[in-house]
């Protein structure tokens, strides 16, 4: 058997170093638990950055994928296929929108929303050619394409990838007044994460999303909500926007939409917005493919029960209550909503990566971000006992680091 050390060495030698993984090599997974090549089990508290909201190998999702594999996997959008209509109708009903445009990855969905907003601005709002601007937030993470990193404030994502795409106005996250000051006659959209995930699971002030919605409606601007990480049950609601009763003009969705099986993303909007896209103006060979749609249909059916949203809300209360007990014991601050938490570690005690490695030694997988922050986002199928056990491992790891 090839060992973890050998596989890690080969990976480091033969792959580009665009990630810095923890030194674990996963071989199989079920529910909230994964097993490495040596047979050691770990509780997955990252969930593929919320791609695995329903856990590893959810039976309904796997069954849908397996059945579709026996029938049809790809046609391209040159033809209709028998899974497409149900997927679009189901996702449209889930979001309350008329139309759906399927893609593959979250970054593709964000790029699609940007293109739609600009085209809408020129053809509906009447903005002069090539003058459209979109207001975006400091600390954002919407993907890693050239256009998206053009308005990133993260040096690792942004620097040395220019020349950059113009047409974006950066404002501080959480300030509606800053958005208001940035609006001009050429503004076509506000692009916002209801919770900023990569920035450390930052939850904006109460009323922030409602105020953006009111401002956009008053100014004739599209509100685009990037719910790639925050959507589809993670926060205890179907969408994080639901906490303020806000419905954006465009939903951007991905990650959990593929059920942890295949990449699936989409934007959803009403006909007066998304109807401006005509044949040949945007597309994807694999976007909306039969396998992706079959998996997406299963995901939508799971969400329609409301079971996962309720479970994330209930377990989220347990998670955050237990994490708050660690403030002053190696933890400086805890943020988040539902089964999603950003935990700021005292930088004098350890870095986020050091804590993540200490957790890995205790059979818990989590990931650091921005130096001293770790993110916890276990699959929604995690048991309450396992969830409490994971936080106890964090408490013990912090104690050991403090007394070492």
CORGIPE-V709408 format. One record per pair of residues at least 6 apart in sequence whose ideal C-beta (glycine too) atoms are under 8 Angstrom apart, sorted by sequence separation. I is the first residue (numbers start at 1). J is the second residue. D is the distance in Angstrom with one decimal. If there is no record, write none. Layout:
I,J,D / I,J,D
This chain:
28,34,7.2 / 29,35,6.9 / 35,41,5.1 / 36,42,7.1 / 47,53,6.4 / 75,81,4.8 / 92,98,6.4 / 103,109,5.0 / 121,127,4.3 / 136,142,8.0 / 142,148,4.9 / 143,149,8.0 / 152,158,4.3 / 172,178,5.2 / 195,201,6.3 / 196,202,4.1 / 215,221,7.4 / 216,222,6.6 / 232,238,6.9 / 234,240,7.7 / 237,243,5.9 / 241,247,6.9 / 258,264,3.7 / 268,274,7.8 / 286,292,7.3 / 302,308,6.2 / 303,309,7.3 / 327,333,7.1 / 335,341,6.9 / 336,342,5.6 / 345,351,7.3 / 359,365,7.2 / 368,374,5.2 / 369,375,5.9 / 28,35,5.1 / 34,41,7.1 / 35,42,7.6 / 54,61,6.3 / 92,99,6.7 / 122,129,6.5 / 171,178,3.9 / 195,202,6.6 / 216,223,4.2 / 231,238,7.1 / 232,239,7.7 / 241,248,6.2 / 257,264,4.5 / 258,265,7.8 / 267,274,7.2 / 327,334,6.6 / 334,341,6.0 / 335,342,4.6 / 345,352,5.9 / 359,366,5.3 / 367,374,6.8 / 368,375,7.7 / 26,34,4.8 / 27,35,5.7 / 33,41,5.4 / 34,42,5.3 / 44,52,7.0 / 92,100,5.3 / 149,157,5.0 / 150,158,7.7 / 171,179,5.5 / 195,203,5.4 / 231,239,4.8 / 235,243,7.2 / 257,265,6.3 / 323,331,7.0 / 326,334,7.6 / 334,342,7.3 / 350,358,7.6 / 366,374,5.1 / 367,375,5.8 / 378,386,7.8 / 26,35,7.1 / 27,36,6.0 / 33,42,6.9 / 72,81,6.2 / 91,100,4.9 / 103,112,5.7 / 149,158,5.2 / 195,204,7.5 / 230,239,7.3 / 231,240,6.6 / 254,263,7.7 / 257,266,6.7 / 334,343,5.6 / 335,344,7.9 / 366,375,6.5 / 378,387,6.3 / 26,36,5.8 / 27,37,4.7 / 33,43,6.0 / 34,44,5.2 / 72,82,7.7 / 122,132,6.6 / 171,181,7.7 / 194,204,7.6 / 213,223,5.7 / 230,240,3.9 / 254,264,7.0 / 255,265,7.8 / 324,334,5.5 / 333,343,7.8 / 334,344,7.5 / 345,355,5.3 / 356,366,5.3 / 366,376,5.7 / 25,36,5.5 / 26,37,7.9 / 32,43,6.0 / 33,44,6.7 / 72,83,8.0 / 88,99,7.7 / 101,112,6.0 / 121,132,4.3 / 140,151,7.0 / 141,152,7.2 / 171,182,5.2 / 179,190,6.0 / 212,223,5.9 / 254,265,3.5 / 323,334,4.5 / 333,344,4.3 / 355,366,7.9 / 356,367,5.9 / 24,36,5.5 / 25,37,5.0 / 32,44,5.8 / 44,56,7.1 / 88,100,4.3 / 140,152,6.6 / 149,161,5.5 / 150,162,7.9 / 227,239,5.2 / 239,251,7.0 / 253,265,6.2 / 254,266,7.6 / 331,343,5.8 / 332,344,4.4 / 356,368,5.0 / 378,390,6.9 / 87,100,7.6 / 140,153,7.1 / 141,154,7.1 / 144,157,6.2 / 151,164,7.9 / 169,182,4.7 / 227,240,6.2 / 252,265,7.7 / 253,266,5.3 / 331,344,6.7 / 332,345,7.0 / 355,368,7.1 / 88,102,7.3 / 118,132,4.7 / 139,153,6.0 / 150,164,3.7 / 151,165,8.0 / 225,239,7.2 / 227,241,7.0 / 253,267,7.2 / 320,334,6.4 / 331,345,6.4 / 332,346,5.4 / 376,390,7.5 / 8,23,5.8 / 29,44,7.0 / 68,83,7.0 / 87,102,7.0 / 101,116,7.7 / 117,132,7.5 / 136,151,4.8 / 138,153,4.9 / 139,154,7.9 / 146,161,6.3 / 149,164,7.6 / 150,165,4.2 / 194,209,5.9 / 225,240,7.9 / 252,267,5.5 / 253,268,7.0 / 330,345,6.4 / 331,346,7.1 / 353,368,4.6 / 359,374,7.8 / 26,42,7.9 / 118,134,7.6 / 141,157,7.4 / 150,166,7.7 / 209,225,7.9 / 225,241,5.3 / 251,267,6.5 / 320,336,6.6 / 330,346,5.6 / 352,368,2.8 / 8,25,6.4 / 117,134,6.1 / 151,168,3.9 / 153,170,6.8 / 192,209,7.5 / 250,267,5.5 / 251,268,4.6 / 326,343,7.8 / 351,368,6.8 / 352,369,6.6 / 7,25,4.8 / 24,42,6.9 / 146,164,7.5 / 147,165,4.3 / 150,168,6.6 / 169,187,7.7 / 250,268,7.2 / 251,269,7.3 / 323,341,5.8 / 352,370,7.5 / 356,374,5.8 / 4,23,7.2 / 146,165,6.5 / 151,170,6.2 / 173,192,8.0 / 250,269,4.5 / 330,349,5.2 / 352,371,6.1 / 355,374,5.6 / 4,24,7.0 / 114,134,6.6 / 192,212,6.2 / 231,251,7.3 / 249,269,6.0 / 316,336,7.7 / 319,339,6.2 / 323,343,6.1 / 330,350,7.7 / 351,371,6.1 / 352,372,5.2 / 4,25,4.3 / 225,246,7.7 / 232,253,6.8 / 249,270,7.4 / 316,337,6.7 / 320,341,6.4 / 351,372,5.9 / 352,373,5.2 / 34,56,6.7 / 190,212,5.8 / 231,253,5.6 / 234,256,7.0 / 316,338,3.9 / 319,341,6.0 / 350,372,7.6 / 352,374,4.8 / 32,55,5.7 / 33,56,7.7 / 173,196,6.1 / 223,246,7.8 / 225,248,3.8 / 232,255,7.5 / 233,256,7.0 / 250,273,6.5 / 315,338,8.0 / 316,339,5.1 / 31,55,4.6 / 32,56,7.5 / 224,248,6.2 / 227,251,5.8 / 228,252,6.0 / 232,256,4.1 / 249,273,5.7 / 250,274,7.7 / 315,339,5.6 / 316,340,7.4 / 347,371,6.9 / 30,55,7.8 / 31,56,6.1 / 190,215,7.6 / 223,248,4.3 / 224,249,6.8 / 225,250,7.2 / 227,252,6.3 / 228,253,6.4 / 231,256,7.2 / 232,257,6.3 / 313,338,5.8 / 347,372,4.4 / 30,56,5.6 / 31,57,7.4 / 173,199,7.5 / 190,216,5.8 / 223,249,5.1 / 224,250,4.5 / 225,251,5.8 / 226,252,4.6 / 227,253,5.8 / 228,254,4.2 / 229,255,6.2 / 312,338,4.3 / 346,372,7.4 / 364,390,5.0 / 29,56,3.5 / 30,57,5.4 / 189,216,7.9 / 222,249,4.3 / 223,250,7.4 / 225,252,6.7 / 228,255,5.5 / 312,339,4.6 / 342,369,7.8 / 345,372,4.7 / 29,57,6.6 / 174,202,7.9 / 222,250,6.2 / 224,252,6.4 / 264,292,4.5 / 344,372,6.0 / 345,373,7.0 / 173,202,6.6 / 262,291,5.8 / 263,292,7.4 / 344,373,5.3 / 345,374,6.6 / 364,393,4.9 / 7,37,6.8 / 174,204,4.5 / 262,292,5.3 / 266,296,7.9 / 343,373,6.6 / 363,393,7.3 / 364,394,7.3 / 173,204,6.5 / 174,205,5.4 / 190,221,6.1 / 192,223,7.5 / 194,225,5.8 / 213,244,8.0 / 264,295,6.3 / 342,373,5.6 / 343,374,5.1 / 362,393,4.2 / 4,36,6.1 / 110,142,4.4 / 111,143,7.5 / 136,168,5.1 / 138,170,5.6 / 176,208,6.3 / 183,215,7.5 / 187,219,7.1 / 189,221,6.0 / 190,222,7.4 / 192,224,7.1 / 193,225,7.7 / 194,226,7.9 / 197,229,4.1 / 209,241,5.8 / 264,296,5.1 / 342,374,7.7 / 343,375,7.6 / 4,37,5.5 / 110,143,5.3 / 114,147,6.6 / 134,167,6.4 / 135,168,7.7 / 136,169,6.9 / 137,170,7.2 / 138,171,6.9 / 140,173,7.4 / 179,212,6.5 / 188,221,6.5 / 189,222,4.1 / 190,223,5.6 / 191,224,4.6 / 192,225,6.3 / 193,226,4.8 / 194,227,6.5 / 197,230,6.7 / 213,246,4.8 / 216,249,7.2 / 262,295,5.6 / 342,375,5.8 / 343,376,6.4 / 3,37,7.0 / 4,38,6.1 / 111,145,5.9 / 133,167,5.2 / 134,168,5.5 / 135,169,4.9 / 136,170,5.9 / 137,171,6.3 / 138,172,5.3 / 139,173,5.2 / 174,208,5.9 / 187,221,5.5 / 188,222,6.3 / 189,223,7.3 / 190,224,6.8 / 192,226,6.9 / 193,227,7.9 / 195,229,7.7 / 209,243,7.8 / 210,244,4.7 / 212,246,7.7 / 213,247,7.6 / 258,292,6.8 / 261,295,5.1 / 341,375,7.1 / 359,393,6.1 / 362,396,6.9 / 2,37,7.1 / 3,38,7.1 / 107,142,7.0 / 108,143,7.9 / 132,167,6.1 / 133,168,6.7 / 134,169,7.3 / 136,171,7.6 / 137,172,7.3 / 138,173,5.6 / 176,211,4.1 / 180,215,6.1 / 189,224,5.3 / 191,226,6.6 / 195,230,4.7 / 209,244,4.6 / 210,245,7.3 / 213,248,7.3 / 264,299,7.9 / 340,375,7.7 / 341,376,4.5 / 359,394,6.3 / 362,397,6.0 / 1,37,6.9 / 106,142,7.6 / 107,143,2.7 / 111,147,6.2 / 133,169,5.5 / 135,171,6.0 / 137,173,4.1 / 176,212,6.2 / 179,215,6.3 / 183,219,5.6 / 193,229,7.6 / 194,230,5.2 / 208,244,7.9 / 210,246,5.8 / 259,295,4.9 / 340,376,7.5 / 341,377,7.4 / 361,397,7.9 / 106,143,5.8 / 107,144,6.2 / 111,148,7.0 / 193,230,6.7 / 207,244,7.0 / 209,246,4.6 / 228,265,7.1 / 258,295,6.0 / 259,296,7.6 / 340,377,5.0 / 105,143,7.4 / 107,145,5.1 / 110,148,6.0 / 183,221,6.9 / 206,244,7.8 / 258,296,7.1 / 339,377,6.3 / 359,397,5.7 / 176,215,6.4 / 257,296,5.6 / 259,298,6.4 / 339,378,6.1 / 355,394,7.5 / 358,397,4.0 / 195,235,6.8 / 259,299,4.8 / 332,372,7.9 / 336,376,7.9 / 107,148,6.1 / 258,299,7.5 / 339,380,5.9 / 257,299,5.8 / 355,397,6.3 / 358,400,7.0 / 256,299,6.7 / 339,382,7.5 / 355,398,7.1 / 358,401,6.4 / 135,179,5.6 / 154,198,7.6 / 194,239,7.4 / 195,240,5.3 / 194,240,3.6 / 355,401,7.2 / 135,182,5.1 / 194,241,5.2 / 354,401,7.2 / 135,183,7.0 / 350,398,7.8 / 118,167,7.5 / 142,191,7.1 / 194,243,7.9 / 349,398,7.0 / 133,184,7.2 / 140,191,7.7 / 142,193,7.6 / 222,273,6.5 / 343,394,7.6 / 350,401,5.0 / 135,187,6.3 / 141,193,7.4 / 349,401,5.7 / 133,186,5.3 / 134,187,7.3 / 140,193,6.4 / 323,376,7.7 / 345,398,7.6 / 349,402,6.0 / 132,186,5.8 / 133,187,5.5 / 134,188,6.2 / 135,189,7.3 / 136,190,8.0 / 137,191,7.7 / 131,186,4.5 / 132,187,7.9 / 133,188,7.0 / 134,189,4.7 / 135,190,4.7 / 136,191,5.1 / 137,192,5.9 / 141,196,7.0 / 132,188,4.6 / 134,190,7.3 / 135,191,7.1 / 136,192,7.9 / 137,193,7.2 / 140,196,6.8 / 141,197,6.6 / 134,191,5.6 / 139,196,5.4 / 141,198,3.5 / 319,376,7.0 / 127,185,7.5 / 128,186,7.1 / 141,199,6.6 / 127,186,5.1 / 137,196,7.3 / 140,199,7.5 / 139,199,4.0 / 189,249,7.9 / 127,188,6.2 / 189,250,7.8 / 125,188,6.3 / 139,202,6.7 / 121,186,7.6 / 238,303,6.1 / 315,380,7.4 / 326,391,7.6 / 318,384,5.9 / 322,388,6.3 / 329,395,7.0 / 121,188,3.2 / 232,299,7.2 / 315,382,6.9 / 331,398,7.0 / 120,188,6.5 / 121,189,7.6 / 312,380,4.9 / 319,387,6.0 / 323,391,6.1 / 326,394,6.9 / 330,398,3.3 / 311,380,5.4 / 315,384,6.2 / 318,387,6.1 / 322,391,4.4 / 326,395,5.7 / 329,398,6.2 / 330,399,7.4 / 118,188,6.1 / 233,303,6.0 / 311,381,7.8 / 318,388,6.7 / 325,395,7.9 / 329,399,7.4 / 117,188,5.0 / 232,303,6.3 / 238,309,5.8 / 323,394,7.9 / 330,401,6.9 / 117,189,3.9 / 237,309,5.7 / 308,380,4.9 / 315,387,5.8 / 319,391,6.9 / 326,398,6.7 / 330,402,5.9 / 236,309,6.0 / 329,402,7.9 / 117,191,7.9 / 236,310,7.7 / 114,189,7.9 / 233,308,4.2 / 113,189,7.9 / 233,309,5.0 / 236,312,4.5 / 237,313,7.5 / 114,191,7.4 / 235,312,6.7 / 236,313,3.1 / 113,191,7.2 / 234,312,6.3 / 236,314,8.0 / 233,312,5.5 / 236,316,5.3 / 110,191,7.7 / 235,316,7.6 / 142,226,5.6 / 142,228,7.9 / 134,224,7.9 / 243,337,7.2 / 125,220,6.2 / 240,337,6.8 / 236,337,6.5 / 237,338,7.5 / 120,222,6.5 / 235,337,4.3 / 236,338,3.5 / 235,338,3.8 / 236,339,7.5 / 234,338,5.9 / 235,339,7.8 / 117,222,5.2 / 233,338,7.9 / 234,339,6.4 / 235,340,6.0 / 234,340,5.4 / 117,224,6.4 / 230,340,7.5 / 113,224,5.0 / 113,226,7.9 / 110,226,6.2 / 110,228,7.5 / 109,228,6.8 / 106,226,7.9 / 106,228,3.9 / 106,229,7.9 / 203,335,5.5 / 117,250,7.2 / 202,335,6.3 / 203,336,6.6 / 116,250,6.8 / 201,335,5.2 / 203,337,5.9 / 200,335,7.0 / 201,336,4.5 / 113,250,5.1 / 113,252,5.2 / 201,340,5.7 / 112,252,8.0 / 201,341,6.1 / 202,342,7.0 / 195,336,7.5 / 201,342,3.1 / 110,252,5.6 / 195,337,6.3 / 200,342,4.2 / 109,252,4.8 / 197,340,7.7 / 234,377,6.9 / 94,238,6.8 / 95,239,7.8 / 109,253,6.6 / 200,344,7.2 / 109,254,5.4 / 195,340,7.2 / 106,252,7.3 / 234,380,7.5 / 50,197,7.5 / 233,380,5.9 / 49,197,7.3 / 106,254,3.5 / 124,272,7.5 / 105,254,6.3 / 106,255,6.1 / 96,247,6.4 / 103,254,8.0 / 116,267,6.9 / 124,276,6.7 / 116,269,7.1 / 120,273,5.6 / 123,276,5.5 / 97,251,6.9 / 113,267,5.1 / 112,267,5.2 / 95,251,5.0 / 109,265,3.9 / 120,276,5.4 / 108,265,5.9 / 109,266,6.2 / 116,273,6.6 / 119,276,5.2 / 95,253,7.8 / 105,263,5.3 / 109,267,5.4 / 116,274,6.2 / 119,277,7.1 / 104,263,4.5 / 106,265,5.4 / 104,264,7.0 / 105,265,5.6 / 116,276,6.9 / 104,265,5.9 / 116,277,6.4 / 91,253,7.6 / 102,264,7.2 / 103,265,4.7 / 119,281,7.6 / 102,265,7.3 / 103,266,6.3 / 102,266,4.6 / 103,267,7.6 / 101,266,6.2 / 91,257,7.9 / 100,266,5.3 / 101,267,5.2 / 116,282,7.9 / 100,267,7.4 / 101,268,7.9 / 115,282,6.1 / 100,268,5.0 / 99,268,7.1 / 200,369,5.9 / 99,269,6.2 / 112,282,6.4 / 199,369,7.7 / 200,370,5.7 / 97,268,4.1 / 98,269,7.4 / 99,270,7.0 / 198,369,6.0 / 199,370,7.0 / 97,269,5.5 / 98,270,4.6 / 99,271,5.7 / 95,268,4.2 / 97,270,5.6 / 98,271,4.4 / 101,274,6.2 / 200,373,4.4 / 100,274,8.0 / 201,375,6.0 / 91,266,6.1 / 99,274,4.2 / 200,375,7.5 / 92,268,6.2 / 98,274,7.3 / 99,275,6.6 / 101,277,6.8 / 108,284,6.7 / 91,268,6.0 / 97,274,7.8 / 98,275,7.9 / 50,228,7.9 / 197,375,7.4 / 50,229,4.6 / 53,232,5.9 / 108,287,7.4 / 49,229,6.2 / 50,230,7.7 / 53,233,5.3 / 104,284,6.1 / 53,234,5.7 / 101,282,7.3 / 103,284,5.3 / 50,232,7.8 / 102,284,7.8 / 104,286,5.4 / 104,287,5.7 / 50,234,5.1 / 103,287,4.4 / 102,287,4.9 / 103,288,7.9 / 101,287,7.9 / 102,288,3.5 / 104,292,7.5 / 102,292,7.0 / 102,293,7.3 / 65,259,7.7 / 102,296,7.8 / 65,261,5.1 / 65,262,7.3 / 61,259,3.9 / 61,260,7.3 / 62,261,7.2 / 61,261,5.9 / 88,288,7.8 / 58,259,6.5 / 87,288,7.1 / 53,255,7.9 / 54,256,7.1 / 58,260,7.5 / 53,256,4.0 / 57,260,7.8 / 51,255,4.2 / 52,256,7.4 / 56,260,6.3 / 84,288,5.8 / 50,255,5.0 / 51,256,5.9 / 54,259,6.0 / 55,260,7.5 / 87,292,7.9 / 91,296,6.8 / 49,255,6.4 / 50,256,5.7 / 54,260,6.9 / 77,283,6.1 / 84,290,7.6 / 87,293,3.8 / 90,296,7.6 / 94,300,5.6 / 48,255,7.2 / 51,258,6.6 / 77,284,7.5 / 83,290,4.9 / 86,293,7.3 / 87,294,7.9 / 90,297,5.8 / 52,260,4.1 / 77,285,7.7 / 81,289,7.9 / 82,290,7.5 / 51,260,5.4 / 76,285,5.3 / 81,290,4.7 / 84,293,5.5 / 87,296,4.9 / 91,300,6.0 / 94,303,6.3 / 76,286,7.9 / 77,287,6.9 / 83,293,3.7 / 87,297,5.3 / 90,300,4.2 / 94,304,7.1 / 77,288,6.2 / 83,294,5.0 / 86,297,5.5 / 90,301,7.5 / 48,260,6.1 / 74,286,6.9 / 81,293,7.5 / 76,289,7.7 / 87,300,7.6 / 75,289,7.2 / 83,297,6.7 / 90,304,8.0 / 74,289,5.0 / 75,290,6.5 / 73,289,6.8 / 74,290,6.7 / 73,290,6.0 / 74,291,7.4 / 72,290,4.5 / 73,291,4.8 / 71,290,7.4 / 72,291,7.9 / 68,290,5.9 / 69,291,6.8 / 68,291,5.1 / 65,291,6.5 / 68,294,3.8 / 67,294,7.1 / 68,295,7.6 / 65,294,6.5 / 64,294,4.9 / 65,295,5.3 / 64,295,5.7 / 64,297,6.7 / 65,298,7.9 / 61,295,6.0 / 64,298,3.9 / 63,298,7.6 / 61,298,4.8 / 60,298,5.2 / 61,299,6.6 / 60,301,7.3 / 61,302,7.6 / 60,302,6.4 / 58,302,7.5 / 54,299,7.0 / 54,302,6.0 / 54,308,6.8 / 53,308,6.8 / 53,312,8.0 / 50,340,7.5 / 45,359,7.8 / 42,360,7.1 / 45,364,5.7 / 46,365,5.8 / 43,363,6.4 / 45,365,5.9 / 46,366,5.9 / 42,363,4.9 / 43,364,5.2 / 44,365,5.3 / 45,366,4.6 / 46,367,5.1 / 41,363,6.4 / 42,364,6.5 / 43,365,6.9 / 40,363,7.0 / 42,365,4.8 / 56,379,7.1 / 58,381,7.3 / 55,379,4.0 / 54,379,6.8 / 55,380,7.2 / 53,379,6.4 / 54,380,6.5 / 55,381,3.8 / 50,377,5.8 / 52,379,5.2 / 53,380,5.2 / 54,381,6.5 / 55,382,7.8 / 49,377,7.4 / 46,375,6.9 / 47,377,5.0 / 34,365,7.0 / 45,376,5.0 / 46,377,6.0 / 47,378,6.2 / 45,377,6.7 / 47,379,5.0 / 20,353,8.0 / 45,378,4.6 / 22,356,6.1 / 23,357,7.9 / 44,378,6.6 / 22,357,6.5 / 43,378,6.9 / 44,379,6.5 / 24,360,6.0 / 23,360,7.7 / 22,360,5.4 / 43,382,7.4 / 24,365,6.9 / 22,365,7.0 / 43,386,5.7 / 22,367,7.4 / 45,390,5.7 / 32,378,5.7 / 43,389,7.4 / 32,379,4.6 / 43,390,5.3 / 31,379,6.8 / 32,381,5.8 / 31,381,5.3 / 32,382,4.1 / 31,382,7.7 / 32,383,7.4 / 32,386,6.2
